[in-house]
Each structure stands twice: as C-alpha cells, then as structure tokens.
C-alpha cells in the first residue's frame, strides 16, 4: 500500500497550480509534472498530442488515468 504524504501533496499542488498555463497551453505544467514523475522513478511517455501517460503498477490493470493537453 502506498502511503499518502499530505504535506508533499500540498507542496506539489501549490507548484502545479501556480504554473502559468492559460487554457490550451499546458506544455509548461506537463514538463513540471514530468520532472516529478522522473524523480519518483515511474515509467512514462509523452504522446504525440502532448498527453502525459504514466505507468504505475497496481493490483488491477483495468484502472487507467490520462493527463492530456
């Protein structure tokens, strides 16, 4: 089970929400999240359409989330 670090969540959320990214221009925030993903050691891909796909092993292969531009 992954533990939830509320203080880290608050810190990352604050940083993400303060990135200048007007509607439709999300490349800066995608790059910031990409840096967090790299630091955590997860496998990821940036798709041709700019979506960030992260692979996180879990108990079920049926659950998927996609962060897309």
C-alpha positions, -999 to 999 in steps of 0.1 A, spaced: 0 0 0 13 34 -9 13 59 20 -2 94 13 20 123 22 -4 153 27 24 178 30 41 167 -2 6 167 -19 1 203 -7 36 214 -20 32 198 -54 -3 210 -58 7 246 -50 36 244 -75 14 229 -102 -15 253 -97 9 283 -99 23 274 -133 14 300 -159 -7 278 -183 -36 296 -200 -64 274 -214 -49 252 -241 -13 259 -233 -3 232 -209 32 223 -220 48 241 -190 27 222 -165 32 189 -183 70 194 -182 68 202 -144 48 170 -138 72 151 -160 100 162 -137 81 149 -106 74 116 -124 111 112 -133 121 119 -97 97 92 -84 111 67 -109 79 59 -128 78 49 -165 61 75 -186 56 87 -222 46 120 -237 22 112 -266 22 130 -299 -8 150 -288 11 162 -257 -7 139 -232 14 125 -204 10 88 -198 24 73 -166 26 36 -158 22 27 -122 20 -10 -112 -11 -18 -91 -34 -46 -83 -56 -41 -113 -48 -35 -150 -83 -21 -155 -77 13 -140 -62 39 -163 -58 77 -160 -46 101 -187 -35 137 -183 -39 153 -216 -33 188 -231 
